[in-house]
Amino acid sequence: MARILDGKAINQQILEELKPRIARLAQTRRKPGLAVILVGNNPASEIYVRSKVKTCVDLGMLSEEIRMPDTISTADLLDRIGTLNRREDIDGILVQMPLPRQVDSRAVLLAVQPDKDVDGFHPYNVGQLVANAPAPRACTPAGIMEMLKRSRIELAGKEAVVVGRSDIVGKPMALLLLHAHATVTICHSKTHDLPAVCRRAEILVAAMGRTAFITADFIRPGAVIIDVGMNRVTDPAEAARVCEGSPAKQAAFEKNGSVLVGDVHPADMAELASAYTPVPGGVGPLTIAMLMANTVQSAESRLA
C-alpha cells in the first residue's frame, strides 16, 4: 500500500521547531515581522492571506496585513514596498499574487529588497539558488524538499521528472532536486511523448495546473509522486472522471457539489505510487511553513 506523505504533520513539525527561535528573538531583540500586501478582493487570495496572517500570530510573530484597492497604480504600490523595505521591524515582504492588470508585476517583484523577499522570487535570490548559495528559496519547492528529507526519501542518483516550468514551482523545484544530486528532467507543453518521459521518473513532481492530467499511463509503478496541483472541480461529468476509483472524492463531491483534485488522478496515484502527497493536505501546508521559516531566517540574519 502506498505511503501518504502528510503535509499537515510536517507543517506542524516545522512550526514547532520555529517557536523557540522566534521566542529567542523576541526576548533578546524583537519579534520577526512579516508584511503581507493584498491588492483587491480576490477570494482565493483572501483565504491565503488569512491563513498566513493567522500562522504568524499563532507563532508569536509580528504580522502586518496591508490592503490596497484594485485600482492602485504601479507607482503607488512601489512606494508602499519602498516604505516596508526601510522599516527595521519588517523582515519579510510578501505581495500576494495575482495583481491587477494595470500593475507591473515584474517591477513589483524587483522592488522587494532581496533579503526581505521571503517568497524567494527576486532575481538575486534565484541566482543564489542556481549557485546553491544561501538565500530565501521559493516556498513551495522548499517545502517539498523538506517533506522528502523528513520522509527519508533518497534523492541522490534518482531520476526525477518535473512537469511544469513555472518560475514559482517548476524551475526552482528542478534546481533543488539537482542540488540534491537527482538526475532531473523538466517537462512542459512542448515535450514529445510526455507519458513516456514521466514513466522514467522515480520522483515525479506534477505542477502544471491541469486537473487529474497525470494518469496511470504516466506513472512508473513504485514512483514517489508529489502533486502540487490544487483544482476545484464543480462539473458533474468532470467529477465523475477524476473521482473514479476514489470513494472519498466521490463522497466529497456529492456532499459539497465540488471537490479538490490535484494534477494527478487520485486513484491512479494511490494505486501505483510507493508514496504520494494527497490533495488537499499534502504540499499546501508546507508552503506556509516555509514562508514562516524564511521570515525567521531573515530576522536572524538581519539581527545577527
Buried (B, 14 or more C-beta within 10 A) or exposed (E): EBEBBBBBEBBEEBBEEBEEBBEEBBEEEBBBBBBBBBBBEBEEBBEBBEBBBEBBEEBBBBBBBBEBEEEBEBEEBBEBBEEBBEEEEBBBBBBBBEBBEEBBBEEBBBBBBBBBBBBBBBEBBBEBBEEEEEBBBBBBBBBBBBBBEBBEBBBEEBBBBBBBBBEBBBBBBBBBBBBBEBBBBBBEEEBEEBEEBBBBBBBBBBBBBBBBBBBBEBBBEEBBBBBBBBBEBEEEEBBEBBBBEBEEBBEBBEEEEEBBBBBBBBBBBBBBBBBBBBBBBBBBBBBBBBBBBBBBBBBBEBEE
